């Protein structure tokens, strides 16, 4: 498919205005779910505390020049979410709820065509990047709400979908399906790889909630180190190699009556990783090396040391524009940085900044657009370690997107990213794409 044709179609569709349902109308052009109340079924379930949401996200994205390989692919996910208030449903104790998230992944992504580290499509990370197809329950958690020192709090236990968890910390991300596509334009993620070892993890998370801002203010978490995104491993095996532990706190404020916050997030893992310091590797001579087809006698390279990963992240968020009389139309600035040790992580630093507009144009109150940039600093040890086989550089990227609401339930929009991957010999990758998201 020619990208010019696709983008022409997108901008033609944008010409039809979409508006939020402010009049009580429930026709297809104004309701936030394409199927509406489904003959009263949605309202009936809601009366018993059950909410069912289905979202189809489709992507057509390609590398038109640069990167590892020029290629384009179509893929997507079908997200099935069920949230149940168990107090209403079964009459259990107050504040108990259950959340289930299943994902169906289809099609292909272009992660390998751009590079190993850029992660230019958050929506296609789950369950496993690449050519994985299938349906899996990536999240299943029970949550108990309670009062802690006079304020609201909650504790969740179960299997955590990592993208949902990050969206819980930063709700405007919306699971990477409505705003920015690139992972590194939404959070300073790269140094955390290694400390966080999967996209679905067993564990427990407890948070206090700021009642004014309706966001988690402080929290603690303990998660396993075995990936469960495409399987159901045993609970004991998930913690065999160690535990990822983290804590965070937000400091809220208002600037010109517009909300903002500063957040510090600290985490680390008890699971040890192989050192990436070249000096920690030794050659043991005379060892027999066997493969399925050959047997040779020669030196074997062995890593003699292991280290535990840790990271510190800082985030700043500020709403800087608000349309008069319409709280749904506003603009935000969001930035973050992560720093970790030079060993054992392959990335030591990561930084991003973005600006987003929600309903910038009065005639398009549900549209969303943004611009972002990111930079990551690789570990010197890691660069030295792989230098005999590859020359590396610090990756960076730039992204611009527009998300147009055809109706409140159907959104489509173009995205373009310029990515300098980690491979020193590759040219700048130009990565356009089109996304269609439908909430049923």
C-alpha positions as CSV (number, residue, x, y, z in Angstrom):
1,X,0.0,0.0,0.0
2,X,1.4,3.4,-1.0
3,X,1.8,5.7,2.1
4,X,0.7,8.8,0.1
5,X,-2.6,7.1,-0.6
6,X,-3.0,6.2,3.1
7,X,-2.2,9.6,4.4
8,X,-4.6,11.3,1.9
9,X,-7.4,9.0,3.1
10,X,-6.6,9.9,6.7
11,X,-6.7,13.7,6.2
12,X,-9.9,13.3,4.1
13,X,-11.5,11.5,7.1
14,X,-10.3,14.2,9.5
15,X,-12.4,16.7,7.6
16,X,-15.6,15.2,9.1
17,X,-15.9,16.7,12.6
18,X,-16.5,14.4,15.6
19,X,-17.8,15.8,18.9
20,X,-18.3,14.3,22.3
21,X,-21.8,13.3,23.4
22,X,-22.9,16.4,25.3
23,X,-26.6,16.2,24.4
24,X,-27.4,12.7,25.6
25,X,-27.7,11.4,22.0
26,X,-26.7,7.7,21.6
27,X,-26.4,7.5,17.8
28,X,-23.3,6.0,16.3
29,X,-21.7,9.3,15.6
30,X,-21.7,10.4,19.3
31,X,-21.4,7.4,21.5
32,X,-18.0,6.4,22.9
33,X,-18.5,2.7,22.1
34,X,-19.2,1.6,18.5
35,X,-21.9,-0.9,19.5
36,X,-23.5,1.3,22.1
37,X,-25.4,-0.4,24.8
38,X,-25.8,-3.6,22.8
39,X,-29.5,-3.9,23.3
40,X,-29.2,-3.0,27.0
41,X,-26.6,-5.7,27.8
42,X,-23.9,-3.2,28.7
43,X,-26.2,-1.3,31.1
44,X,-27.4,-4.6,32.7
45,X,-23.9,-5.8,33.3
46,X,-22.9,-2.4,34.7
47,X,-25.8,-2.6,37.2
48,X,-24.2,-5.7,38.5
49,X,-20.7,-4.2,38.6
50,X,-19.3,-5.7,35.4
51,X,-17.7,-3.7,32.5
52,X,-16.6,-5.3,29.3
53,X,-14.4,-3.4,26.8
54,X,-13.2,-4.6,23.5
55,X,-10.7,-2.6,21.4
56,X,-9.3,-3.3,18.0
57,X,-6.0,-1.6,17.2
58,X,-4.5,-1.9,13.6
59,X,-1.2,-0.6,12.4
60,X,0.4,-0.2,9.0
61,X,4.0,0.9,9.5
62,X,7.1,0.7,7.4
63,X,10.8,1.7,7.0
64,X,10.9,3.8,3.8
65,X,14.7,4.5,4.1
66,X,17.6,3.8,6.4
67,X,17.5,1.5,9.4
68,X,18.3,-2.2,9.0
69,X,15.9,-3.1,6.3
70,X,13.3,-1.2,4.1
71,X,10.1,-3.0,4.8
72,X,6.4,-2.4,5.7
73,X,4.0,-4.6,7.7
74,X,0.4,-4.7,8.8
75,X,-0.5,-6.0,12.2
76,X,-2.6,-5.4,15.3
77,X,-4.2,-6.5,18.5
78,X,-7.6,-7.2,19.8
79,X,-7.8,-6.3,23.5
80,X,-10.5,-7.9,25.7
81,X,-10.9,-6.3,29.1
82,X,-13.3,-7.3,31.9
83,X,-13.5,-5.3,35.2
84,X,-15.8,-6.6,37.9
85,X,-16.8,-4.9,41.1
86,X,-17.1,-8.1,43.3
87,X,-19.0,-6.2,45.9
88,X,-21.9,-5.6,43.5
89,X,-21.6,-8.9,41.7
90,X,-21.3,-11.3,44.6
91,X,-22.0,-9.2,47.7
92,X,-18.4,-9.6,48.9
93,X,-16.6,-7.1,51.2
94,X,-16.5,-3.5,50.1
95,X,-13.7,-2.4,47.7
96,X,-12.8,-5.8,46.1
97,X,-12.6,-5.9,42.3
98,X,-11.2,-8.2,39.6
99,X,-9.6,-7.2,36.3
100,X,-8.8,-9.4,33.3
101,X,-7.0,-8.4,30.2
102,X,-6.6,-10.8,27.2
103,X,-4.8,-9.8,24.0
104,X,-5.1,-11.3,20.5
105,X,-2.1,-10.5,18.4
106,X,-2.1,-10.8,14.6
107,X,0.0,-9.7,11.6
108,X,3.6,-8.6,11.8
109,X,5.7,-5.7,13.2
110,X,8.8,-4.0,11.9
111,X,10.9,-3.9,15.1
112,X,13.8,-5.8,13.6
113,X,13.8,-3.7,10.5
114,X,14.4,-0.5,12.5
115,X,16.9,-1.8,15.0
116,X,17.2,-3.7,18.2
117,X,16.6,-0.9,20.7
118,X,14.2,1.8,19.2
119,X,10.9,0.0,20.0
120,X,8.9,2.2,17.6
121,X,5.5,0.6,18.2
122,X,4.3,0.1,21.8
123,X,1.0,-1.3,20.6
124,X,2.8,-4.3,18.9
125,X,5.1,-5.2,21.8
126,X,2.6,-7.6,23.5
127,X,2.6,-10.5,23.8
128,X,6.0,-11.0,22.2
129,X,7.5,-8.8,19.5
130,X,8.1,-10.4,16.1
131,X,5.8,-12.8,14.3
132,X,3.9,-14.1,17.3
133,X,0.2,-14.8,16.7
134,X,-2.2,-15.9,19.3
135,X,-4.5,-15.0,22.3
136,X,-3.2,-14.9,25.8
137,X,-4.3,-13.5,29.2
138,X,-1.6,-10.9,29.9
139,X,-3.2,-9.5,33.0
140,X,-5.3,-11.0,35.8
141,X,-5.4,-9.0,39.1
142,X,-7.5,-8.7,42.2
143,X,-7.6,-5.3,43.9
144,X,-8.7,-4.3,47.3
145,X,-9.4,-0.6,48.0
146,X,-9.1,0.6,51.6
147,X,-8.3,3.6,53.7
148,X,-4.7,4.3,54.7
149,X,-3.9,7.0,57.2
150,X,-7.2,8.7,56.3
151,X,-6.8,8.6,52.6
152,X,-7.7,6.3,49.7
153,X,-5.3,3.4,48.9
154,X,-5.4,0.1,47.0
155,X,-3.4,-3.2,46.8
156,X,-3.4,-5.5,43.8
157,X,-2.1,-9.0,43.4
158,X,-1.9,-11.3,40.4
159,X,-0.5,-11.3,36.9
160,X,0.4,-7.8,35.8
161,X,0.4,-6.6,32.2
162,X,3.4,-4.3,32.2
163,X,2.0,-1.9,29.6
164,X,-1.2,-1.6,31.6
165,X,0.8,-1.1,34.8
166,X,2.8,1.8,33.1
167,X,-0.5,3.2,31.9
168,X,-1.7,3.1,35.5
169,X,1.2,5.3,36.5
170,X,0.8,7.6,33.5
171,X,-2.9,7.4,32.3
172,X,-2.4,9.8,29.3
173,X,-0.2,7.0,27.7
174,X,-3.4,5.0,27.1
175,X,-1.5,1.7,26.6
176,X,0.4,3.1,23.6
177,X,-2.8,2.9,21.5
178,X,-3.9,6.5,21.3
179,X,-1.0,8.8,21.7
180,X,2.7,8.3,20.8
181,X,3.7,5.1,19.1
182,X,7.3,4.9,20.2
183,X,8.0,3.4,23.6
184,X,11.0,5.8,24.3
185,X,8.8,8.8,23.5
186,X,6.5,7.9,26.4
187,X,8.8,6.7,29.2
188,X,12.5,6.5,29.7
189,X,12.5,2.8,29.3
190,X,15.8,1.4,27.9
191,X,17.9,1.2,31.1
192,X,15.1,-0.8,32.8
193,X,15.5,-3.7,30.4
194,X,17.2,-6.4,32.5
195,X,15.9,-5.2,35.8
196,X,12.4,-5.8,34.4
197,X,12.5,-9.1,32.6
198,X,9.1,-9.5,31.0
199,X,5.9,-8.0,29.7
200,X,3.6,-9.9,32.1
201,X,4.8,-10.6,35.6
202,X,3.4,-12.1,38.8
203,X,3.5,-9.9,41.9
204,X,1.9,-7.4,44.2
205,X,1.5,-3.6,44.0
206,X,0.3,-1.2,46.7
207,X,-0.5,2.5,46.2
208,X,-1.9,5.5,47.9
209,X,-4.2,7.7,45.8
210,X,-4.3,11.5,45.8
211,X,-8.1,12.2,46.0
212,X,-7.8,15.6,44.3
213,X,-5.8,14.5,41.3
214,X,-7.2,10.9,41.3
215,X,-3.7,9.5,40.6
216,X,-1.4,7.2,42.5
217,X,0.8,9.3,44.8
218,X,3.1,6.7,46.4
219,X,3.6,3.1,45.9
220,X,5.6,-0.1,46.4
221,X,5.8,-3.1,44.2
222,X,7.4,-6.6,44.1
223,X,7.3,-8.5,40.8
224,X,8.7,-11.8,39.6
225,X,11.5,-12.0,37.1
226,X,10.0,-14.7,34.7
227,X,8.0,-13.5,31.7
228,X,4.4,-14.8,31.7
229,X,3.0,-12.8,28.7
230,X,2.4,-15.9,26.5
231,X,2.1,-18.6,29.2
232,X,1.0,-19.4,32.8
233,X,4.1,-20.4,34.6
234,X,4.1,-21.6,38.3
235,X,4.1,-18.9,40.9
236,X,7.2,-20.3,42.6
237,X,9.2,-20.4,39.3
238,X,8.4,-16.8,38.7
239,X,10.5,-15.8,41.7
240,X,13.2,-18.5,41.4
241,X,15.9,-16.1,40.1
242,X,14.9,-13.1,42.2
243,X,12.4,-10.3,42.7
244,X,12.1,-6.8,41.0
245,X,11.3,-4.3,43.7
246,X,10.4,-0.6,43.2
247,X,9.0,2.4,45.0
248,X,7.7,5.8,43.8
249,X,6.3,9.1,45.0
250,X,4.7,12.0,43.3
251,X,4.8,15.7,44.4
252,X,1.7,17.4,43.0
253,X,1.3,21.2,42.4
254,X,-0.7,23.7,40.5
255,X,0.9,26.3,38.2
256,X,-1.6,29.0,37.2
257,X,-4.3,26.7,38.4
258,X,-3.1,23.9,36.1
259,X,-2.0,20.6,37.6
260,X,1.5,19.2,37.4
261,X,3.8,16.9,39.3
262,X,7.3,15.7,39.9
263,X,7.8,11.9,40.3
264,X,10.7,9.9,41.5
265,X,10.8,6.1,40.7
266,X,13.5,3.8,42.2
267,X,13.8,0.1,41.4
268,X,16.1,-2.8,41.3
269,X,16.3,-6.6,41.0
270,X,17.7,-9.2,43.3
271,X,18.2,-11.4,40.1
272,X,21.8,-11.2,39.0
273,X,22.8,-10.6,35.4
274,X,26.0,-11.5,33.7
275,X,28.5,-8.7,33.8
276,X,29.1,-6.7,30.6
277,X,32.6,-5.6,31.6
278,X,35.0,-7.1,29.0
279,X,37.5,-7.6,31.9
280,X,35.2,-10.1,33.6
281,X,35.4,-12.6,30.7
282,X,38.1,-15.2,30.5
283,X,39.0,-17.8,27.9
284,X,39.3,-21.4,29.2
285,X,41.6,-23.4,26.8
286,X,41.1,-27.0,25.8
287,X,37.4,-27.2,26.4
288,X,35.3,-29.5,24.2
289,X,32.6,-27.5,22.5
290,X,29.8,-29.6,21.0
291,X,27.0,-28.5,18.7
292,X,24.3,-30.8,17.1
293,X,26.6,-31.2,14.0
294,X,30.2,-30.5,15.2
295,X,32.7,-31.2,18.0
296,X,35.7,-28.9,18.4
297,X,38.4,-28.5,21.1
298,X,39.4,-24.9,21.8
299,X,39.0,-22.0,24.2
300,X,35.6,-21.2,25.6
301,X,34.7,-17.6,26.7
302,X,33.2,-17.5,30.2
303,X,31.8,-14.6,32.2
304,X,33.2,-14.8,35.7
305,X,31.1,-12.1,37.4
306,X,27.4,-11.2,37.9
307,X,25.8,-7.9,39.0
308,X,22.4,-6.8,40.2
309,X,20.7,-4.1,38.1
310,X,19.1,-1.0,39.5
311,X,17.7,2.3,38.1
312,X,16.5,5.7,39.2
313,X,13.9,7.6,37.1
314,X,12.6,11.2,37.4
315,X,9.5,12.5,35.7
316,X,7.9,16.0,35.3
317,X,4.4,16.6,34.0
318,X,2.7,19.9,33.5
319,X,-0.6,21.0,31.9
320,X,0.2,24.4,30.3
321,X,-2.9,25.3,28.3
322,X,-6.6,24.9,29.1
323,X,-9.4,25.9,26.8
324,X,-11.8,28.3,28.5
325,X,-14.9,26.6,29.6
326,X,-13.9,23.1,28.3
327,X,-11.7,21.0,30.6
328,X,-11.4,18.3,27.9
329,X,-9.3,20.6,25.7
330,X,-5.8,21.2,27.0
331,X,-2.0,20.8,26.3
332,X,0.7,19.0,28.3
333,X,4.4,18.8,28.7
334,X,5.9,15.5,29.9
335,X,9.6,14.6,30.3
336,X,11.6,12.0,32.1
337,X,15.0,10.6,32.5
338,X,16.5,7.3,33.9
339,X,20.0,6.6,35.1
340,X,21.5,3.3,36.0
341,X,24.9,1.7,36.5
342,X,27.4,1.0,33.7
343,X,27.2,-2.7,34.6
344,X,25.3,-4.9,34.0
345,X,22.7,-2.9,32.0
346,X,23.4,-2.4,28.3
347,X,21.9,1.1,28.5
348,X,23.0,3.5,31.3
349,X,21.0,6.7,30.5
350,X,17.7,7.5,28.8
351,X,15.8,10.8,28.3
352,X,12.7,11.9,26.5
353,X,10.4,14.9,26.3
354,X,7.0,15.4,24.6
355,X,4.3,17.9,24.1
356,X,0.7,16.8,23.4
357,X,-2.5,18.7,22.5
358,X,-5.9,17.4,23.3
359,X,-8.6,19.1,21.3
360,X,-6.4,21.9,20.1
361,X,-9.0,23.0,17.5
362,X,-12.4,23.9,18.8
363,X,-14.0,22.2,15.7
364,X,-12.1,19.0,16.5
365,X,-12.5,18.6,20.3
366,X,-11.7,14.9,20.4
367,X,-8.5,15.0,18.3
368,X,-5.1,14.5,19.8
369,X,-1.6,15.3,18.5
370,X,1.9,15.4,19.7
371,X,5.6,15.8,19.1
372,X,8.4,14.1,21.0
373,X,12.1,13.3,21.1
374,X,14.3,10.8,22.9
375,X,17.9,9.9,23.5
376,X,19.6,6.9,25.2
377,X,23.2,6.4,26.3
378,X,24.6,2.9,26.0
379,X,26.9,1.5,28.6
380,X,30.6,2.0,27.8
381,X,31.2,-1.5,29.0
382,X,28.6,-2.9,26.7
383,X,30.0,-1.0,23.7
384,X,33.5,-2.3,24.4
385,X,32.2,-5.8,24.9
386,X,30.5,-6.1,21.5
387,X,33.1,-3.9,19.6
388,X,34.9,-7.0,18.1
389,X,31.6,-7.8,16.2
390,X,29.7,-4.5,16.0
391,X,30.3,-0.8,16.3
392,X,27.5,0.8,18.4
393,X,26.3,4.4,19.0
394,X,23.8,6.1,21.3
395,X,20.3,5.8,19.7
396,X,17.9,8.7,19.4
397,X,14.5,9.4,17.8
398,X,11.9,12.0,16.9
399,X,8.2,11.5,16.5
400,X,5.2,13.5,15.3
401,X,1.6,12.1,15.3
402,X,-2.0,13.1,14.8
403,X,-5.0,11.1,16.1
404,X,-8.3,12.1,14.5
405,X,-11.7,11.0,15.9
406,X,-14.0,9.9,13.1
407,X,-16.5,9.3,16.0
408,X,-15.7,9.1,19.7
409,X,-15.3,5.3,19.2
410,X,-13.3,5.3,16.0
411,X,-9.9,7.0,15.7
412,X,-7.4,7.1,12.9
413,X,-4.2,9.0,12.3
414,X,-0.8,9.2,10.8
415,X,2.6,8.9,12.6
416,X,6.1,9.5,11.5
417,X,9.3,8.7,13.3
418,X,12.9,9.6,12.5
419,X,15.2,7.0,14.3
420,X,18.9,6.8,14.6
421,X,19.3,3.2,15.8
422,X,22.2,1.7,17.8
423,X,24.1,0.3,14.7
424,X,26.9,2.8,13.8
425,X,26.8,2.0,10.0
426,X,23.0,2.4,9.5
427,X,21.4,5.5,8.0
428,X,18.7,7.4,9.7
429,X,15.5,5.4,9.5
430,X,12.3,7.2,8.3
431,X,9.3,5.3,9.7
432,X,5.8,6.4,8.7
433,X,2.7,4.6,9.8
434,X,-1.1,4.8,10.1
435,X,-3.1,3.6,13.1
436,X,-6.8,2.7,13.3
437,X,-8.4,2.1,16.8
438,X,-12.0,1.1,17.3
439,X,-13.6,0.8,20.7
440,X,-16.5,-1.7,20.5
